[in-house]
Amino acid sequence: MSNKMKYLAPLFVFLGIAVFLGIGLTLNPTELPSALINKPAPTFQLAQLKNENQDFSPQDLLGQRWLLNVWASWCVGCRVEHPLLNQMAQQTNIIMVGLNYKDDPTAAKKWLAQRGDPYSIIPMDISGDVGIDYGVYGVPETFVIDEQGVVIYKHTGPLTVTAMETKLLPLFTESASQQALN
Amino acid sequence: MMILAHGRRVFAIVAVAAALALGSTANAAIEDRVFDDPSLTDRYQDLIAELRCLVCQNQNLADSDAELARDLRDKTAEMLIAGKTNKEILSYMSDRYGDFVLYRPPVRSDTALLWFGPIILLLLVLIFVYRHVRSKQSINPAQVENESDHAERERVRALLKDTPNLD
């Protein structure tokens, strides 16, 4: 090792550490990778909020690509993302299932009446067991489930315009164009 | 000075007492679950200490009062009573919440760096130190001195060649 190198070594070590820590700062520690991505969506059978006499099960939607949004009337983040969901319901024909997580049906109905109802199906997970099966740890959470019943995308926390436009909607337009080709 | 030191000590005692009091109320918030079979109670305590609360990420299930932590404790108890093994319960959790839920991540090819990185780093440092010390030792100090002495002596001799003899 030449003398010059000897004096520069600490600088390189420092730069190395700085780069690593810098990358660390850009990561969001509260966002956990879903264990479910590319795995079959857990099955369940739950009563519905709007259509009480009929149970809903993910199998009912096999062959279709759909969106599963986990929400609750007590959830503050859900209020934030709700306008986006309403907008999506108006502007696209995506099937939107709203899993009502650990909620009171009356409160849930009131909440939707006030803020608009973007969901076509609302299964009620009053015990929270289905939430555990889906690895839900912070409502709202949004999943995309493909035609084969496989989870292909998960967003934790309130949906953002960026996430919707760059990640979520492309998953649906891609499937629509594929269906058009077939 | 004495008074100041005394004041500081009193402050420290008060702070520790306050921390202990707060700590005990925080613990009191978590329900104490007792199983019919005492071995299950032990296993339950071990499991909830080893599982991370997903909501409050720096606490385990045993410490957390979050709603999800409570649900997951219930689930753990339910599975223990149903006769599931610890391994089955831990894999049930990691299947749903990922490895993050485990405070002890599994040893796998993608976690190898996490497990063995520090040991490798330590070995590299030891090798470096060993070689550094060895290279310092291998240079014979006496020899170095002789060589530079010789060159110096030549230079001095050359400089002195033209000067009048001082003797």
Interface residues (C-beta under 8 A of the other chain):
Chain A: P29 T30 L32 P33 S34 A35 L36 K102 G128 I132 D133 Y134 G135 V136 Y137 G138
Chain B: L54 V55 Q57 E67 L68 D71 L72 K75 S94 D95 R96 Y97 G98 D99 F100
